Structure formats: C-alpha cells, structure tokens
Amino acid sequence: MSNLLIQQLKRHEGMKLKPYKCTAGKLTIGIGRNLDDVGISEDEAETLLHHDIIEATNQLLSAFPWMGSLNDARIGAMINFTFNVGIGTVKKFKITLEHLKNNAFEEAATEMLTSRWSEQVGARSIEITDQIRTGRWKII
C-alpha cells in the first residue's frame, strides 16, 4: 500500500475521531469510513475492545491504585463496570468504593445492586456483583 496514497486520502478525507455525517449523509468516522454501508470488521471491533479495556483499566487504577490488590475476578468486574459507565460515574459510587477498599465485598455488591445503574443494565449488574461478592468469574 502506497504511503503516497495514504497521505492523499488523509488530505482529501480528513480525519475525524468522532462519528459525523458526510456530504452524502452517511455516518462516517476516521478517514472516510462509511459506517452506514461498510461498518467495521470483527478484527476492528476486537482492536477497539482491547484498546478500550486498556483505557478503562488505566483510568481505574490511576484513580484507585488500591484496586490493584483485588483478585482477577474482582478487578475484572470493576473494569467491566468502568467500561460500561465511565470513570466519572465510577467515582460517584463512593460507598461501594469504600466497601471494596475495606474488602467488604458483600456490602459493595449490595450497594451496587441498589443503584439506578443496576436497574438500567439488569443481568449485567447481577453478574458483575456476583464476581465482586465471590471473587470468582461467572462462567457461562
């Protein structure tokens, strides 16, 4: 693939890191990727997922370094939660975070289950809070 072609396409298409409507009215992102007609491939979706997991993990551990001491299933549950709601919302779960910090996992899980988030995501909240409560991955 020619670097000259890549440079030309970048110049002609521009680079938009958030979705927008192109002149033809198609939802577009990046360097002219037509999401309406082309979408993304499974490999591209996996790449985005891996990037987003790394970002959620970094945000979580930066805000709450003590979470690094949680076991794999519990930190996984909190990364999943962060991935879902964003670090700003995670920070609002002050009582849950205090329970987690103090290894009061039953209380942390119960606190999360009584939230509006739990009502919104349903079964996802059950699985995440079970992981927090038990320290074990739920295998389906």
C-alpha positions in Angstrom: 0.0 0.0 0.0 1.5 3.3 -1.1 2.3 5.9 1.6 1.5 8.5 -1.0 -2.0 7.1 -1.4 -2.4 7.1 2.4 -1.3 10.7 2.6 -3.5 11.7 -0.2 -6.6 10.0 1.3 -5.9 11.7 4.6 -5.7 15.0 2.9 -8.8 14.5 0.9 -11.0 12.8 3.5 -9.6 14.5 6.6 -9.5 12.6 10.0 -12.5 12.7 12.3 -12.2 10.8 15.5 -15.9 11.0 16.3 -18.8 10.0 14.0 -20.2 12.6 11.7 -22.4 12.8 8.6 -20.5 13.1 5.4 -21.7 15.2 2.4 -23.8 12.2 1.3 -25.5 12.0 4.7 -23.7 8.7 5.7 -22.5 8.1 9.2 -18.7 8.3 8.9 -15.6 8.1 11.1 -11.9 8.1 10.9 -10.6 8.7 7.4 -13.8 8.4 5.4 -15.0 5.1 6.9 -18.7 4.8 5.9 -20.2 3.2 8.9 -23.7 3.0 7.4 -22.7 0.9 4.4 -19.4 -0.6 5.5 -19.4 -0.8 9.3 -16.4 -2.3 10.9 -14.9 -5.8 10.7 -14.7 -8.2 13.6 -11.0 -7.6 13.8 -11.5 -3.9 14.0 -14.2 -4.4 16.7 -11.7 -6.6 18.7 -9.0 -4.0 18.3 -11.3 -1.3 19.7 -12.3 -3.6 22.5 -8.7 -4.3 23.6 -7.9 -0.6 23.4 -11.0 0.3 25.5 -10.2 -2.4 28.1 -6.7 -1.0 28.5 -8.1 2.6 28.8 -10.7 1.5 31.4 -8.0 -0.4 33.4 -5.6 2.6 33.3 -8.3 5.0 34.4 -9.5 2.7 37.2 -6.0 2.0 38.6 -5.0 5.7 38.3 -8.0 6.8 40.3 -7.9 3.9 42.8 -4.4 2.4 43.0 -5.5 0.1 45.8 -7.7 -1.8 43.3 -4.5 -3.5 42.0 -4.7 -5.7 45.2 -8.1 -7.1 44.2 -8.1 -10.6 42.7 -8.6 -11.1 39.0 -12.3 -11.6 39.0 -13.0 -8.6 41.2 -10.8 -6.2 39.3 -12.3 -7.6 36.1 -15.8 -6.8 37.4 -14.7 -3.2 38.2 -13.0 -2.8 34.8 -16.3 -4.1 33.2 -18.2 -1.5 35.3 -15.8 1.2 34.3 -16.1 0.2 30.6 -19.8 0.4 30.9 -20.3 3.7 32.8 -17.0 5.6 32.6 -14.6 6.6 35.3 -16.6 9.7 36.2 -19.6 7.6 37.2 -17.4 5.0 39.0 -16.1 7.8 41.2 -19.7 8.7 42.3 -20.1 5.2 43.8 -18.3 6.4 47.0 -19.9 3.9 49.4 -19.3 1.0 47.0 -15.6 2.0 46.6 -15.1 2.4 50.4 -16.6 -1.1 50.9 -14.2 -2.5 48.2 -11.2 -0.8 49.7 -12.1 -2.4 53.0 -12.6 -5.9 51.5 -16.3 -5.7 52.4 -17.3 -7.4 49.2 -20.9 -8.4 50.2 -21.6 -4.8 51.1 -20.0 -3.4 47.9 -22.1 -5.8 45.8 -25.3 -4.9 47.6 -24.6 -1.2 47.3 -24.2 -1.6 43.5 -27.4 -3.7 43.2 -29.4 -0.9 44.8 -28.3 1.7 42.2 -30.0 3.1 39.2 -27.2 1.5 37.1 -28.3 -1.9 38.3 -31.9 -1.2 37.2 -30.6 0.0 33.8 -28.4 -2.9 32.9 -30.2 -5.8 34.6 -28.5 -9.1 34.2 -25.1 -7.4 33.7 -25.3 -6.0 37.2 -26.1 -9.4 38.7 -23.0 -11.0 37.0 -20.7 -8.1 38.0 -21.8 -8.0 41.6 -21.6 -11.8 41.9 -18.0 -11.5 40.8 -17.4 -8.8 43.4 -19.2 -10.8 46.1 -17.5 -14.2 45.4 -14.2 -13.3 43.8 -14.9 -15.8 41.1 -15.6 -15.4 37.4 -19.0 -16.4 36.3 -18.5 -19.0 33.5 -21.4 -19.3 31.1 
